[in-house]
Amino acid sequence: MSLLRQGRSFVAVGLLQWAADWCVMFALSRAGVPVAAANIAGRVVGALLGFWLNGNYTFARDGQRPGWRQLGRYVLLWCANTTLSTAGVTTIDALFGLHGAWLGKPLVDGTLALGSFLASRHWVYR
């Protein structure tokens, strides 16, 4: 499977994931849920969508679907990324307020995306 095709698919799935993640984080934090908890909830929604789409389309090989091994690896990657993302948005929230956290979340998560692609391609979905 070509790196370019996988990269395009990963970006498309990532944008859908991110949109779902950000919408949940925005809605919950606007409703008064603390930013850290709202961010984690958004990331859970995005993760479920991303694992399924990337496993079945982006990194699928010869009709294979992701199994328990891939799920375990994905959960480890997700935990690391969620820790980093939550630290980033809560730091931005502390420095610039809630609106800053809403605006800064794309930058934080975008920064994590490259590492996620490489880890997914070479480790998670293998």
N, CA, C and O of each residue as an XYZ file, in Angstrom:
504
protein
N       0.844     -1.168      0.000
C       0.000      0.000      0.000
C       0.896      1.239      0.000
O       1.849      1.317      0.775
N       0.598      2.188     -0.850
C       1.496      3.317     -1.010
C       1.416      4.282      0.169
O       0.362      4.498      0.767
N       2.562      4.840      0.466
C       2.666      5.821      1.550
C       1.787      7.028      1.254
O       1.145      7.564      2.158
N       1.753      7.458      0.009
C       0.946      8.614     -0.376
C      -0.546      8.352     -0.182
O      -1.264      9.194      0.358
N      -1.013      7.174     -0.627
C      -2.428      6.838     -0.464
C      -2.785      6.737      1.009
O      -3.819      7.247      1.441
N      -1.928      6.077      1.780
C      -2.190      5.970      3.212
C      -2.166      7.347      3.879
O      -2.981      7.637      4.754
N      -1.234      8.177      3.460
C      -1.158      9.515      4.025
C      -2.413     10.324      3.749
O      -2.936     10.988      4.644
N      -2.899     10.274      2.517
C      -4.141     10.995      2.166
C      -5.324     10.463      2.961
O      -6.120     11.242      3.485
N      -5.441      9.159      3.053
C      -6.538      8.560      3.789
C      -6.451      8.904      5.279
O      -7.461      9.204      5.916
N      -5.224      8.855      5.829
C      -5.023      9.177      7.242
C      -5.425     10.626      7.525
O      -6.029     10.914      8.559
N      -5.093     11.528      6.614
C      -5.473     12.935      6.784
C      -6.987     13.088      6.734
O      -7.563     13.798      7.559
N      -7.643     12.427      5.774
C      -9.104     12.519      5.660
C      -9.785     11.975      6.910
O     -10.688     12.607      7.459
N      -9.349     10.799      7.357
C      -9.917     10.206      8.579
C      -9.606     11.104      9.767
O     -10.459     11.330     10.626
N      -8.384     11.612      9.810
C      -7.986     12.484     10.913
C      -8.834     13.737     10.994
O      -9.172     14.193     12.087
N      -9.180     14.299      9.840
C     -10.037     15.488      9.849
C     -11.432     15.162     10.387
O     -12.010     15.944     11.142
N     -11.967     14.007      9.995
C     -13.267     13.586     10.543
C     -13.168     13.334     12.045
O     -14.036     13.750     12.812
N     -12.107     12.653     12.453
C     -11.871     12.392     13.872
C     -11.774     13.690     14.648
O     -12.416     13.877     15.681
N     -10.946     14.581     14.115
C     -10.712     15.830     14.800
C     -11.994     16.649     14.908
O     -12.253     17.252     15.949
N     -12.796     16.679     13.853
C     -14.052     17.432     13.886
C     -14.980     16.876     14.967
O     -15.586     17.635     15.723
N     -15.086     15.561     15.035
C     -15.918     14.953     16.079
C     -15.355     15.265     17.460
O     -16.102     15.633     18.366
N     -14.066     15.122     17.623
C     -13.369     15.400     18.884
C     -13.591     16.851     19.310
O     -13.994     17.111     20.444
N     -13.329     17.794     18.405
C     -13.438     19.208     18.747
C     -14.872     19.591     19.088
O     -15.103     20.344     20.034
N     -15.841     19.077     18.322
C     -17.253     19.402     18.587
C     -17.682     18.933     19.969
O     -18.378     19.655     20.683
N     -17.269     17.727     20.349
C     -17.605     17.214     21.677
C     -16.924     18.053     22.751
O     -17.558     18.437     23.734
N     -15.623     18.344     22.568
C     -14.895     19.160     23.540
C     -15.526     20.545     23.680
O     -15.704     21.044     24.791
N     -15.860     21.158     22.552
C     -16.468     22.484     22.562
C     -17.812     22.452     23.284
O     -18.058     23.259     24.181
N     -18.676     21.525     22.893
C     -20.017     21.465     23.476
C     -19.963     21.211     24.986
O     -20.662     21.866     25.759
N     -19.132     20.261     25.393
C     -19.055     19.947     26.821
C     -18.433     21.087     27.627
O     -18.929     21.428     28.700
N     -17.360     21.670     27.120
C     -16.728     22.761     27.870
C     -17.616     23.996     27.909
O     -17.626     24.723     28.903
N     -18.349     24.235     26.851
C     -19.292     25.357     26.843
C     -20.416     25.131     27.842
O     -20.967     26.081     28.397
N     -20.750     23.870     28.066
C     -21.797     23.525     29.031
C     -21.280     23.538     30.471
O     -22.040     23.312     31.412
N     -19.976     23.806     30.633
C     -19.432     23.924     31.978
C     -18.570     22.765     32.434
O     -18.062     22.788     33.555
N     -18.390     21.759     31.605
C     -17.512     20.642     31.954
C     -16.064     21.158     31.905
O     -15.703     21.868     30.966
N     -15.238     20.817     32.890
C     -13.839     21.265     32.851
C     -13.159     20.849     31.540
O     -13.454     19.794     30.977
N     -12.240     21.705     31.070
C     -11.597     21.498     29.779
C     -10.922     20.125     29.688
O     -11.031     19.456     28.660
N     -10.234     19.702     30.737
C      -9.538     18.406     30.681
C     -10.523     17.269     30.439
O     -10.285     16.415     29.584
N     -11.619     17.251     31.179
C     -12.615     16.182     31.019
C     -13.295     16.266     29.652
O     -13.535     15.242     29.013
N     -13.605     17.482     29.206
C     -14.235     17.665     27.899
C     -13.298     17.205     26.785
O     -13.741     16.598     25.809
N     -12.008     17.494     26.929
C     -11.034     17.070     25.927
C     -10.937     15.549     25.872
O     -10.892     14.976     24.783
N     -10.905     14.899     27.004
C     -10.823     13.430     27.029
C     -12.069     12.817     26.402
O     -11.965     11.861     25.634
N     -13.245     13.355     26.718
C     -14.479     12.835     26.123
C     -14.455     12.989     24.604
O     -14.841     12.076     23.875
N     -14.003     14.139     24.138
C     -13.907     14.350     22.694
C     -12.941     13.385     22.048
O     -13.206     12.857     20.968
N     -11.820     13.155     22.706
C     -10.819     12.246     22.157
C     -11.330     10.799     22.115
O     -10.975     10.046     21.208
N     -12.161     10.407     23.089
C     -12.741      9.058     23.064
C     -13.642      8.901     21.833
O     -13.566      7.897     21.125
N     -14.483      9.890     21.589
C     -15.362      9.834     20.419
C     -14.531      9.768     19.132
O     -14.798      8.945     18.256
N     -13.532     10.633     19.028
C     -12.667     10.631     17.852
C     -11.904      9.326     17.699
O     -11.726      8.832     16.585
N     -11.451      8.764     18.819
C     -10.677      7.516     18.781
C     -11.507      6.355     18.247
O     -11.030      5.567     17.430
N     -12.723      6.253     18.701
C     -13.584      5.164     18.222
C     -13.784      5.253     16.712
O     -13.694      4.254     15.999
N     -14.056      6.459     16.246
C     -14.238      6.674     14.816
C     -12.937      6.387     14.055
O     -12.955      5.705     13.031
N     -11.825      6.903     14.551
C     -10.537      6.741     13.875
C     -10.041      5.314     13.832
O      -9.519      4.876     12.807
N     -10.192      4.574     14.925
C      -9.732      3.180     14.939
C     -10.477      2.383     13.877
O      -9.871      1.615     13.130
N     -11.761      2.564     13.815
C     -12.554      1.810     12.863
C     -12.209      2.194     11.422
O     -11.960      1.321     10.592
N     -12.193      3.495     11.123
C     -11.920      3.929      9.749
C     -10.491      3.606      9.307
O     -10.289      3.080      8.213
N      -9.501      3.917     10.147
C      -8.115      3.635      9.759
C      -7.853      2.138      9.662
O      -7.128      1.695      8.771
N      -8.424      1.366     10.552
C      -8.223     -0.077     10.524
C      -8.877     -0.758      9.339
O      -8.363     -1.745      8.813
N     -10.020     -0.220      8.920
C     -10.761     -0.843      7.830
C     -10.463     -0.260      6.459
O     -10.776     -0.882      5.444
N      -9.867      0.918      6.411
C      -9.598      1.554      5.116
C      -8.138      1.971      4.964
O      -7.454      1.491      4.061
N      -7.657      2.845      5.822
C      -6.326      3.427      5.636
C      -5.220      2.385      5.662
O      -4.376      2.358      4.766
N      -5.211      1.527      6.677
C      -4.121      0.573      6.857
C      -4.556     -0.874      6.648
O      -3.827     -1.792      7.024
N      -5.729     -1.096      6.057
C      -6.217     -2.451      5.804
C      -5.313     -3.137      4.784
O      -4.871     -2.531      3.807
N      -5.053     -4.416      5.039
C      -4.220     -5.199      4.123
C      -4.951     -6.477      3.754
O      -5.347     -7.247      4.629
N      -5.128     -6.700      2.469
C      -5.705     -7.941      1.948
C      -6.978     -8.348      2.685
O      -7.144     -9.514      3.043
N      -7.854     -7.411      2.906
C      -9.126     -7.714      3.539
C      -9.055     -7.973      5.027
O     -10.075     -8.289      5.640
N      -7.872     -7.849      5.634
C      -7.750     -8.056      7.075
C      -8.359     -6.874      7.808
O      -8.238     -5.727      7.376
N      -9.002     -7.163      8.900
C      -9.583     -6.128      9.750
C      -8.812     -6.094     11.056
O      -8.234     -7.103     11.462
N      -8.795     -4.945     11.718
C      -8.046     -4.855     12.979
C      -8.621     -5.788     14.037
O      -9.834     -5.970     14.141
N      -7.720     -6.370     14.816
C      -8.125     -7.293     15.877
C      -7.711     -6.766     17.243
O      -7.429     -5.581     17.419
N      -7.684     -7.679     18.198
C      -7.379     -7.301     19.583
C      -5.961     -6.760     19.736
O      -5.736     -5.829     20.510
N      -5.012     -7.326     19.016
C      -3.629     -6.842     19.109
C      -3.549     -5.386     18.641
O      -2.921     -4.554     19.296
N      -4.181     -5.087     17.520
C      -4.173     -3.726     17.010
C      -4.914     -2.779     17.961
O      -4.502     -1.636     18.160
N      -6.001     -3.266     18.538
C      -6.740     -2.439     19.488
C      -5.887     -2.112     20.711
O      -5.886     -0.975     21.183
N      -5.166     -3.101     21.223
C      -4.296     -2.862     22.376
C      -3.224     -1.828     22.075
O      -2.952     -0.952     22.896
N      -2.623     -1.926     20.911
C      -1.603     -0.953     20.505
C      -2.215      0.433     20.319
O      -1.633      1.446     20.706
N      -3.399      0.450     19.718
C      -4.090      1.718     19.491
C      -4.412      2.400     20.826
O      -4.256      3.614     20.962
N      -4.853      1.626     21.787
C      -5.175      2.184     23.110
C      -3.927      2.788     23.753
O      -4.000      3.864     24.348
N      -2.786      2.109     23.639
C      -1.540      2.671     24.186
C      -1.168      3.985     23.496
O      -0.814      4.959     24.161
N      -1.246      4.013     22.174
C      -0.957      5.233     21.433
C      -1.950      6.328     21.805
O      -1.567      7.480     22.009
N      -3.218      5.966     21.891
C      -4.255      6.931     22.236
C      -4.020      7.511     23.632
O      -4.175      8.715     23.831
N      -3.653      6.678     24.589
C      -3.391      7.161     25.950
C      -2.233      8.168     25.964
O      -2.313      9.205     26.622
N      -1.179      7.858     25.247
C      -0.037      8.781     25.182
C      -0.455     10.096     24.526
O      -0.142     11.171     25.036
N      -1.152     10.014     23.410
C      -1.581     11.226     22.716
C      -2.597     12.022     23.533
O      -2.567     13.252     23.528
N      -3.485     11.339     24.224
C      -4.479     12.032     25.035
C      -3.824     12.748     26.206
O      -4.221     13.857     26.563
N      -2.826     12.115     26.800
C      -2.087     12.767     27.887
C      -1.418     14.036     27.379
O      -1.510     15.087     28.014
N      -0.748     13.941     26.242
C      -0.074     15.107     25.666
C      -1.074     16.179     25.226
O      -0.851     17.367     25.460
N      -2.156     15.771     24.599
C      -3.172     16.716     24.142
C      -3.832     17.433     25.317
O      -4.023     18.649     25.287
N      -4.174     16.678     26.337
C      -4.832     17.272     27.503
C      -3.894     18.228     28.230
O      -4.316     19.294     28.679
N      -2.640     17.855     28.344
C      -1.661     18.765     28.954
C      -1.553     20.046     28.136
O      -1.471     21.141     28.693
N      -1.554     19.905     26.831
C      -1.459     21.077     25.965
C      -2.650     22.004     26.083
O      -2.480     23.209     26.269
N      -3.868     21.455     25.976
C      -5.047     22.333     26.018
C      -5.286     22.901     27.407
O      -5.778     24.023     27.526
N      -4.954     22.164     28.460
C      -5.134     22.724     29.804
C      -4.103     23.818     30.076
O      -4.398     24.785     30.780
N      -2.910     23.674     29.530
C      -1.906     24.741     29.651
C      -2.368     25.988     28.907
O      -2.263     27.101     29.423
N      -2.874     25.800     27.706
C      -3.389     26.932     26.937
C      -4.563     27.570     27.670
O      -4.670     28.796     27.721
N      -5.441     26.750     28.235
C      -6.582     27.263     29.001
C      -6.101     28.114     30.176
O      -6.640     29.191     30.431
N      -5.093     27.628     30.884
C      -4.566     28.368     32.041
C      -3.935     29.696     31.618
O      -4.042     30.693     32.332
N      -3.285     29.703     30.468
C      -2.603     30.910     30.012
C      -3.517     31.896     29.286
O      -3.384     33.109     29.450
N      -4.451     31.368     28.478
C      -5.229     32.232     27.586
C      -6.739     32.108     27.745
O      -7.485     32.805     27.056
N      -7.203     31.243     28.632
C      -8.636     31.085     28.849
C      -9.268     30.051     27.930
O      -8.615     29.442     27.083
N     -10.568     29.884     28.137
C     -11.307     28.847     27.410
C     -11.286     29.069     25.903
O     -11.091     28.115     25.150
N     -11.480     30.289     25.450
C     -11.458     30.538     23.997
C     -10.095     30.211     23.411
O     -10.002     29.719     22.286
N      -9.041     30.481     24.166
C      -7.702     30.110     23.722
C      -7.549     28.605     23.591
O      -6.910     28.119     22.658
N      -8.139     27.864     24.534
C      -8.085     26.400     24.468
C      -8.838     25.881     23.250
O      -8.384     24.948     22.588
N      -9.984     26.483     22.954
C     -10.748     26.075     21.765
C      -9.931     26.299     20.498
O      -9.910     25.456     19.601
N      -9.264     27.439     20.439
C      -8.475     27.765     19.244
C      -7.152     27.003     19.203
O      -6.652     26.682     18.124
N      -6.586     26.714     20.373
C      -5.295     26.039     20.425
C      -5.357     24.542     20.220
O      -4.355     23.923     19.860
N      -6.528     23.945     20.445
C      -6.661     22.491     20.315
C      -6.237     21.980     18.938
O      -5.554     20.958     18.868
N      -6.613     22.649     17.832
C      -6.162     22.154     16.519
C      -4.639     22.133     16.381
O      -4.082     21.215     15.779
N      -3.978     23.126     16.928
C      -2.515     23.175     16.854
C      -1.894     22.037     17.659
O      -0.966     21.374     17.195
N      -2.405     21.818     18.852
C      -1.889     20.741     19.704
C      -2.091     19.391     19.024
O      -1.157     18.598     18.903
N      -3.315     19.142     18.584
C      -3.616     17.838     17.982
C      -2.952     17.657     16.623
O      -2.560     16.546     16.267
N      -2.824     18.733     15.868
C      -2.131     18.657     14.587
C      -0.670     18.283     14.757
O      -0.107     17.549     13.946
N      -0.065     18.794     15.815
C       1.330     18.478     16.102
C       1.497     16.992     16.413
O       2.509     16.389     16.055
N       0.516     16.412     17.072
C       0.582     14.993     17.423
C       0.285     14.067     16.233
O       0.598     12.877     16.285
N      -0.306     14.597     15.178
C      -0.775     13.763     14.063
C       0.349     13.050     13.308
O       0.194     11.891     12.924
N       1.459     13.721     13.095
C       2.546     13.085     12.349
C       3.066     11.852     13.070
O       3.241     10.799     12.457
N       3.310     11.977     14.357
C       3.749     10.822     15.138
C       2.711      9.715     15.144
O       3.055      8.534     15.109
N       1.450     10.093     15.189
C       0.367      9.102     15.165
C       0.346      8.336     13.854
O       0.139      7.122     13.844
N       0.560      9.042     12.743
C       0.583      8.373     11.447
C       1.701      7.338     11.395
O       1.481      6.188     11.013
N       2.892      7.755     11.780
C       4.040      6.842     11.729
C       3.842      5.648     12.662
O       4.124      4.511     12.283
N       3.364      5.900     13.863
C       3.118      4.800     14.811
C       2.012      3.879     14.300
O       2.110      2.660     14.444
N       0.970      4.442     13.709
C      -0.134      3.621     13.184
C       0.339      2.763     12.024
O       0.028      1.574     11.962
N       1.085      3.356     11.110
C       1.531      2.649      9.914
C       2.512      1.531     10.247
O       2.431      0.443      9.677
N       3.437      1.794     11.167
C       4.517      0.840     11.413
C       4.348     -0.015     12.653
O       5.134     -0.935     12.880
N       3.321      0.275     13.470
C       3.199     -0.492     14.715
C       1.754     -0.891     15.013
O       1.474     -2.077     15.188
N       0.842      0.058     15.075
C      -0.526     -0.233     15.521
C      -1.222     -1.243     14.622
O      -1.730     -2.251     15.112
N      -1.256     -0.999     13.331
C      -2.049     -1.839     12.421
C      -1.240     -2.952     11.770
O      -1.656     -3.477     10.738
N      -0.121     -3.320     12.326
C       0.695     -4.432     11.815
C       0.260     -5.718     12.433
O       0.824     -6.770     12.132
